[in-house]
Amino acid sequence: MPLGSPTYSDVVAAAGRLDGVAHRTPVLSSRLLDSMVGAQVRLKCESLQRMGAFKFRGAYNALARLDPAHRAAGVVSYSSGNHAQAVALAASLLGMPATIVMPHDAPQAKLDATLGYGGRVVQYDRYDGDPAAIAGGIAAEHGSVFVPPFDHPDVIAGQGTATRELLAEVSALDALYVPLGGGGLLSGACVVAAAIAPGCRVYGVEPEAGDDGRRSLAAGSIVTIPTPRTIADGAQTTRLGDFTFPIIRAGVDGILTATDDELVDTMKLLYTYLKIVVEPTGCLALAAVRRLAREEPEKVYGRRIGVVLSGGNIDLARFVDLVSA
């Protein structure tokens, strides 16, 4: 059956599959953070999701839709770490073999977790190799199902359940800020917001060193860049997807960026005042909100703002190094 763009009905169906399997992650707030930003900020803590990131939602939804024959054939994907863990865990829960292509410099915690969930890992050089081609070749050789990390309707629908939960809990939001790598989380947010919160503005946030999303919106077509050099390893993508780009182009009100220094400073803030560990990629959206509060306060002052903290998977030693600098 040909794949089509996901709808809000697909997100609702995904929520049903995830019920009792994925965590309904908490929404946190901080009076100190609100005073710093000048707004009511609500943090959707996908850093506390099963396997430590929102990626579990999309991976499980995609694999749960497979028929028995495809499940028996196994799944192949590629990822810098969080989707790798998500696929490995989802596959183990569904009784499927899983192979994931990961960069040789993937965070050790993400590599160890992927292996711990039972995944088979094939490594490559992220600055020289083509992970999609490698994964596709493995899938073709073994007759496995290829599930990409973001550019798939079932993955997008699964990721959209995070925004659906947030909007159900906090009701009306003036704006929602979402980390952006390949676009699965952001496009899912766009689908949900358009359906149930059309008055909520939606913004993506990507690393300043890897602003292919912002360039793509400006160009009106997908722009491909070299692998960005940033500590936000979960957003070291080179392009938006063929499914994610048109959804994002139609649904976002803008794409912002954050520097590595801003990500580190936001990691420190979240650990110090909310007592949570969030990886650099997971801090993208809040870092952008904090910059707006400093440089363009009129865009956030007095607003009701939702922020997705997308993941919390980071090596302890790496976390200490970053926040101690």
Secondary structure, 3 states (H helix, E strand, C coil): CCCCCCCHHHHHHHHHHHCCCCCCCCEECCHHHHHHHCCEEEEEEHHHCHHHECHHHHHHHHHHCCCHHHHHHCEEEECCCHHHHHHHHHHHHCCCCEEEEEECCCCHHHHHHHHHCCCEEEEECCCCCCHHHHHHHHHHHHCCEECCCCCCHHHHHHHHHHHHHHHHHHCCCCEEEEECCCCHHHHHHHHHHHHHCCCCEEEEEEEHHHCHHHHHHHHCCCCCCCCCCCCCHHHCCCCCCCCHHHHHHHHCCEEEEECHHHHHHHHHHHHHHHCCCCCCHHHHHHHHHHHHHHHCHHHCCCCEEEEEECECCCCHHHHHHHHHC
